[in-house]
């Protein structure tokens, strides 16, 4: 939420995209409790009790000064399971407000970015702990480990879409998917064309002088 306000200070509405599986209901309850501190400045729009088509219709018609927080979407309220990244892309395609995510793997699929955790880092840590248990360590003797988010990460294309300058990003932010400028993309073609034109100009000037 703090990053959202840094990028979009006028935001007063935040739509939360979550599914309706038992695990997701747990996360909705946790989020509702954690977000109580922001209810004096934000109106929260909870979409977890909607089917996915209804979610898409809601995010396509949000009021001005809105943003969208994408958590997880395993199963919608109609009981339909979803592949998370495919659902994210469909939702971002129709959304009329920027979408902030929670996982690094969502970057490049329509979110503008945010403070993202890494599924890869979580998988590696899980495998490391499983290996310790398989080697005979009692699970109760292993201290819990916390996988925190790294530096905020953003999609350059979405920054352009929502008119966010890089000066607005938190210090240390990582910007990915930056598209090269025309000069970076066609530098050698441009230099070659200029070289040919310069050679032609010199030849013409030499003929005129002759």
C-alpha positions in Angstrom: 0.0 0.0 0.0 2.8 2.4 0.8 4.4 1.7 -2.6 1.0 2.3 -4.2 0.7 5.7 -2.6 4.2 6.6 -3.6 3.3 5.9 -7.3 -0.3 7.0 -7.2 -0.7 9.5 -4.3 -4.4 10.2 -5.1 -5.5 6.6 -4.7 -8.6 6.3 -2.5 -9.9 2.9 -3.6 -8.1 -0.4 -3.6 -9.7 -3.5 -5.2 -8.3 -6.8 -3.8 -8.3 -9.8 -6.1 -8.3 -13.1 -4.2 -9.8 -16.5 -4.7 -12.2 -18.4 -2.6 -10.4 -21.6 -1.7 -9.9 -22.4 2.0 -6.3 -21.2 1.8 -7.4 -18.0 0.1 -10.1 -17.4 2.6 -7.4 -17.6 5.3 -5.4 -14.9 3.5 -8.4 -12.7 3.0 -9.0 -12.8 6.7 -5.4 -11.9 7.4 -5.5 -9.1 4.9 -8.7 -7.6 6.3 -7.1 -7.5 9.7 -3.8 -6.1 8.4 -5.5 -3.4 6.3 -7.6 -2.0 9.2 -4.8 0.5 9.7 -5.6 2.0 6.3 -9.4 2.2 6.3 -9.3 5.9 7.2 -7.7 6.7 3.9 -8.7 3.8 1.6 -11.9 2.1 0.6 -11.3 -1.6 0.1 -13.2 -3.4 -2.6 -13.1 -7.2 -1.9 -13.6 -9.4 -4.9 -13.1 -12.8 -3.4 -16.9 -13.6 -3.4 -17.2 -13.1 -7.1 -16.7 -15.4 -10.1 -13.8 -14.6 -12.3 -15.9 -13.1 -15.1 -17.6 -10.9 -12.4 -14.1 -9.9 -11.2 -13.1 -8.8 -14.7 -16.3 -6.7 -15.0 -15.6 -5.0 -11.7 -12.0 -4.1 -12.4 -13.0 -2.8 -15.8 -15.3 -0.2 -14.2 -13.6 0.9 -11.0 -14.1 4.5 -9.9 -11.4 7.2 -10.4 -8.4 7.1 -8.1 -8.4 3.3 -7.9 -5.8 0.7 -7.9 -5.9 -3.1 -7.8 -4.0 -5.5 -5.6 -3.5 -9.0 -7.0 -3.0 -11.7 -4.4 -3.8 -15.2 -5.5 -6.5 -16.7 -7.6 -6.6 -20.5 -7.3 -10.3 -21.0 -7.2 -13.0 -18.4 -7.7 -16.3 -18.1 -5.8 -18.0 -20.2 -8.5 -15.7 -23.1 -7.7 -13.8 -22.7 -11.0 -10.0 -23.3 -10.7 -7.7 -21.0 -12.5 -4.1 -21.0 -13.7 -2.8 -17.9 -11.9 -0.7 -16.2 -14.5 -3.2 -16.7 -17.3 -6.0 -15.3 -15.1 -3.7 -12.4 -14.1 -3.1 -11.5 -17.8 -6.8 -11.6 -18.6 -7.6 -9.4 -15.6 -4.9 -6.9 -16.4 -6.0 -6.6 -20.0 -9.4 -5.3 -19.0 -8.5 -3.4 -15.8 -9.0 0.4 -15.9 -6.5 0.9 -13.0 -2.9 -0.2 -12.3 -2.4 -3.6 -10.8 0.2 -4.2 -8.1 1.3 -7.7 -7.4 2.7 -9.9 -4.6 5.0 -12.3 -6.3 8.1 -11.8 -8.6 6.7 -14.4 -11.0 3.8 -12.1 -11.8 6.1 -9.4 -13.2 5.8 -9.3 -17.0 2.2 -10.6 -16.9 0.5 -7.2 -16.5 1.3 -5.9 -13.0 3.1 -2.6 -12.7 5.2 -4.2 -9.9 5.5 -3.8 -6.1 7.3 -5.3 -3.2 7.4 -8.9 -4.5 8.4 -12.2 -2.9 10.2 -14.8 -5.0 8.6 -18.2 -5.5 12.0 -19.5 -6.7 13.6 -18.4 -3.4 10.7 -20.0 -1.4 11.1 -23.2 -3.4 14.9 -23.4 -2.8 14.5 -22.8 0.9 11.7 -25.4 1.1 14.0 -27.9 -0.7 16.9 -27.1 1.7 14.8 -27.7 4.7 13.3 -30.9 3.3 16.9 -32.2 2.7 17.8 -31.5 6.3 14.8 -33.5 7.5 15.6 -36.4 5.1 19.1 -36.5 6.5 17.6 -37.2 9.9 17.2 -33.8 11.6 14.1 -33.6 13.8 11.7 -31.1 12.2 11.1 -29.5 15.6 14.8 -28.6 15.9 14.8 -26.5 12.7 14.1 -22.8 13.3 11.6 -21.2 11.0 13.0 -19.1 8.3 11.4 -16.0 6.7 11.6 -15.3 3.0 11.2 -11.6 2.7 10.7 -9.5 -0.4 13.7 -8.1 -2.1 14.0 -4.6 -3.6 10.8 -3.3 -5.2 10.5 -4.4 -8.9 8.6 -2.8 -11.7 7.7 -3.4 -15.3 8.9 -0.5 -17.5 6.1 -1.1 -20.0 3.5 -0.7 -17.3 5.2 2.4 -15.9 4.8 3.9 -19.3 1.2 2.8 -19.6 0.2 4.4 -16.3 2.5 7.5 -16.7 4.7 6.8 -13.7 8.2 8.4 -13.8 11.2 6.4 -12.5 11.9 9.3 -10.1 8.7 8.3 -8.3 10.0 4.7 -7.6 11.3 3.8 -4.1 15.1 4.0 -3.8 16.9 0.8 -5.0 14.0 -0.3 -7.2 14.7 -2.6 -10.1 13.1 -1.8 -13.5 12.7 -4.7 -15.9 11.5 -5.1 -19.5 13.0 -1.8 -20.5 12.6 -1.3 -24.2 15.6 0.1 -26.1 15.4 3.5 -27.7 15.5 3.8 -31.5 19.2 4.8 -31.3 20.0 1.7 -29.2 18.0 -0.6 -31.5 19.1 0.7 -34.9 22.4 2.4 -34.0 24.5 0.6 -36.6 21.9 1.1 -39.3 21.8 4.8 -38.6 25.6 5.1 -38.5 25.8 3.1 -41.8 23.2 5.4 -43.4 25.0 8.5 -42.2 28.3 7.1 -43.5 26.8 6.5 -46.9 25.3 9.9 -47.0 28.6 11.5 -46.0 30.4 9.6 -48.7 27.9 10.6 -51.3 28.1 14.3 -50.2 31.9 14.2 -50.4 31.8 12.6 -53.8 29.3 15.2 -55.1 31.4 18.0 -53.6 34.5 16.6 -55.3 32.8 16.4 -58.7 31.5 20.0 -58.3 34.9 21.3 -57.5 36.5 19.3 -60.3 
